[in-house]
Amino acid sequence: MLRITVLVLTLLFSFQVLAAIGKISAVRGEAHFLRGAQEIAINVGDMVEEKDRIKTGKNTQVQVVFNDRTIVTIGKNTDFSIPQYVYGDANTSKAQFNLAKGVFKSISGRIGKLAPQRFKIKTATSTIGIRGTTYIVRVIGSKTSLATLNGATYMELNSGKTYDVPAGKELVYNIDTGKVTLQDVSSTSVSVNTSTTGDNKTATADNDSDGGSGSDAEGTTDEAQNAVDTNTSTTQTTSQNVETEDAKVKVIAGSDTYSSYGYWLNKSTQEKTDPYTQAKSGYSATAPIALQGIVGGQSSLTYSGNLVAVSGTTSVSGNVTLDVANGEISNGNLQFTMNGDAWNFSFSNVTINTNQNTDTGYSFSATSLTDGVSGSDYPDTYSGTVKGRFYGPNAEGAGGVFDVNRTPNGGTTSNAKGSFSAVK
């Protein structure tokens, strides 16, 4: 009987350990877990589970250290939940935090480095993604704000518009007015103090009126503080790597249902660099076998959409059309105006590769470009490359990039690089 009891207790303990995704490292004031139908008072040392909802009261602050060493400091009057958290390898790790109201600060841990594309913060009006290390999210009344202290983050509104938020900037979205503003961050530091009061180590909270933008929790346990110290060192190293080795941020310039397009921006010089196109969340490049049946089995398909040119000036947009027939781009055309000059070039009879690697390869590549102005007595000369791929399960969308030189009749050659996205 004793052996059975020990076995049952061991299994129960193992289940509890496996279920825990983090630990409460500091708390001040009154806070509760909402766990299923239960409401449980939060204390230092409590284990945090997936699906937990944490609600804080007035003048309350709670700090959580997750298993991957992500550190979250939750401010007062906040409703924070964890609908999804899996810490594994680069293929299985994922996390989602929801913020219904209030504020939290976070220093990202291993999941933010292993799988940043699967680390999301959801609010009622937006989805926030991380490419950096330290950030603050607030939901106060009609305003949602995202401040990036290190690295880079982005906010995608429910309307589909996406805004990158580089380090030192704070984006504020007002759902009532629809206004989006980007401003300097008022505070650029996150600190955790190890001061204690007696044997019971607790946290102290700021008393600001907007829901908690002051200091982080103080008085963490030794174990939590070690995690903070370790994570801070990692954060500093990562930040240095971002600045020295990859000082670029991806700027989404436009999108359609199936893909988005834009360019990379050098954070130091503000120079636009390489364009890109990519599948939107929930979609992927069309599988080769599906693409083969679609482009080969239909007599005619037409795609139309928008493009952005990233070189020459800061604000250029235009349009693209692609006609597909008998397994090839029968006619493609891109046109825009840059620095007062009209760019209009076409290509035709470009074979669509239905055996490409859909992760890295392009479905088509056009290198024979012509002036797109019909009947021009003084045609411009174009050279360069336009390449793209198809997106969606049935090739509903197409997107790509271009790097093209234009020489007017008797004029000086100029270059334009850009990206495009289109739907049929």
Buried (B, 14 or more C-beta within 10 A) or exposed (E): EEEEEEEEEEEEEEEEEEEBBBBBBBBBBBBBBBBEEEEEEBEBEBBBBBBBBBBBEEBBBBBBBBBBBBBBBBBBBBBBBBBBBBBEEEEEBBBBBBBBBBBBBBBBBBBBBBBBEBBBBBBEBBBBBBBBBBBBBBBBEEBBBBBBBBBBBBBBBEEEBBBBBBBEBBBBBBBEEEEEEEEEBEEEEBEBBBEBEEEEBBBBBBEEEBBBBEBBBBBBBEEBBEBBEEBBEBBEEBBEEBBEEEBBBBBBBBBBBBBBBBBBBEBEEEEBBEBBBBBBEEBBBBBBEBBBBBBEEEEEBBBBBBBBBBBBEEEBBBBBBBBBBEBBBBBBBBBBBBEEBBBBBBBBEBBBBBEBEBEEBBBBBBEEBBBBBEEEEEBBBBBBBBBBBBBBEEBBBBBBBBBBEBEBEEEEEBEBBBBBBBBB
